[in-house]
């Protein structure tokens, strides 16, 4: 288990890698509406969009599924760590 530095500012529970991985595998993370709106606007304006996440490569399938379910599609590349 590692500790998320931002957790100290929010006084929340320590970051739990296993719980986070299980949550990612559910592919049910809701889109942040402002981010989705920006994504759609950029696509409409003809920009090429690259997706960048701190998620691990082994989470690619769940991440792609989650993004598509939340309204993201047709990006140029998804970059994971």
C-alpha positions as CSV (number, residue, x, y, z in Angstrom):
1,X,0.0,0.0,0.0
2,X,1.3,3.5,-0.9
3,X,0.1,6.8,0.3
4,X,-1.4,9.4,-2.0
5,X,0.2,12.8,-1.2
6,X,-3.0,14.6,-2.1
7,X,-4.8,12.5,0.6
8,X,-3.1,14.4,3.3
9,X,-4.7,17.6,2.1
10,X,-8.1,16.0,1.9
11,X,-7.7,13.9,5.1
12,X,-9.0,10.8,3.3
13,X,-7.9,7.2,3.6
14,X,-4.5,6.2,2.3
15,X,-4.3,5.1,-1.3
16,X,-4.8,1.4,-1.7
17,X,-3.4,0.0,-4.9
18,X,-5.5,-3.2,-4.8
19,X,-8.8,-1.4,-4.3
20,X,-7.9,1.0,-7.0
21,X,-7.1,-1.8,-9.5
22,X,-10.4,-3.6,-8.6
23,X,-12.3,-0.3,-9.2
24,X,-10.5,0.3,-12.6
25,X,-11.5,-3.3,-13.6
26,X,-15.1,-2.5,-13.1
27,X,-14.9,0.1,-16.0
28,X,-17.5,2.2,-14.3
29,X,-15.7,5.5,-13.5
30,X,-18.0,8.4,-14.4
31,X,-16.7,10.9,-16.8
32,X,-15.9,14.4,-15.5
33,X,-18.5,16.4,-17.4
34,X,-16.1,19.4,-18.0
35,X,-13.5,17.0,-19.4
36,X,-16.0,15.2,-21.7
37,X,-17.3,18.6,-22.9
38,X,-13.8,19.7,-23.8
39,X,-13.0,16.4,-25.5
40,X,-16.2,16.7,-27.6
41,X,-15.5,20.3,-28.5
42,X,-11.9,19.6,-29.5
43,X,-13.1,16.7,-31.7
44,X,-15.7,18.9,-33.3
45,X,-13.1,21.5,-34.1
46,X,-11.0,18.8,-35.8
47,X,-8.2,18.4,-33.2
48,X,-6.3,15.1,-33.0
49,X,-6.7,13.9,-29.4
50,X,-4.3,11.8,-27.4
51,X,-5.5,10.3,-24.1
52,X,-3.0,10.2,-21.2
53,X,-3.5,8.4,-18.0
54,X,-1.5,7.2,-15.0
55,X,-3.2,3.8,-15.2
56,X,-1.0,0.8,-15.9
57,X,-0.7,-0.9,-19.3
58,X,-2.4,-4.0,-17.9
59,X,-5.5,-1.9,-17.3
60,X,-5.8,-0.9,-21.0
61,X,-8.8,-3.0,-21.8
62,X,-10.8,-1.8,-18.8
63,X,-9.8,1.8,-19.5
64,X,-10.8,1.7,-23.1
65,X,-14.1,0.1,-22.2
66,X,-14.8,2.7,-19.5
67,X,-13.8,5.6,-21.8
68,X,-16.1,4.4,-24.6
69,X,-19.0,3.8,-22.2
70,X,-18.6,7.3,-20.9
71,X,-18.7,8.9,-24.4
72,X,-15.1,9.1,-25.4
73,X,-14.3,7.6,-28.8
74,X,-12.1,8.0,-31.8
75,X,-9.0,9.2,-30.0
76,X,-5.7,8.9,-31.8
77,X,-3.8,7.1,-29.1
78,X,-4.2,6.1,-25.4
79,X,-1.0,6.4,-23.5
80,X,-0.7,4.5,-20.2
81,X,2.3,4.2,-17.9
